[in-house]
Amino acid sequence: MKILGVDYGRKKIGLAMAEGSLAEPFLVVRGENPEELRKKIGQVVEKEAIDKIVVGISEGEMAKETRAFGESLGRELNIPLEFFDETLTSQDATRLSVEAGVKREKRKSFEDAFAASLMLQSYLERSQNV
């Protein structure tokens, strides 16, 4: 099963992919509005033959926006979709990138995809233990 992890943001979305038990950063998509972002994710889903999407949910007001985005994405693409707690994955991604010595410019350009991979890896690990 090929799973796409989504780290939602208003202007850019980090994507990670897993086929098996290891999640990897994949891509950062950018767009001016939710419709454009959903379309770009739809293209990835089709091209990569994705079987399922896991959308990371944070806390507060952003969680409501993310849930609405994810629900419309699942309806539009007609694909199984789950939500998973992604609290602090962006901070973890930054910290781990700094510790690994990744230069700031590269870190900023790929951080969202890395955060998506941390969230998706947590999802995979929790799913295996259930």
Secondary structure, DSSP 8 states (H G I E B T S, - for coil): -EEEEEE--SSEEEEEEEESS-EEEEEEEE-SSHHHHHHHHHHHHHHHT--EEEEEE-SHHHHHHHHHHHHHHHHHHT--EEEEE-TTHHHHHHHHHHHTT--HHHHHHHHHHHHHHHHHHHHHHHHHT-
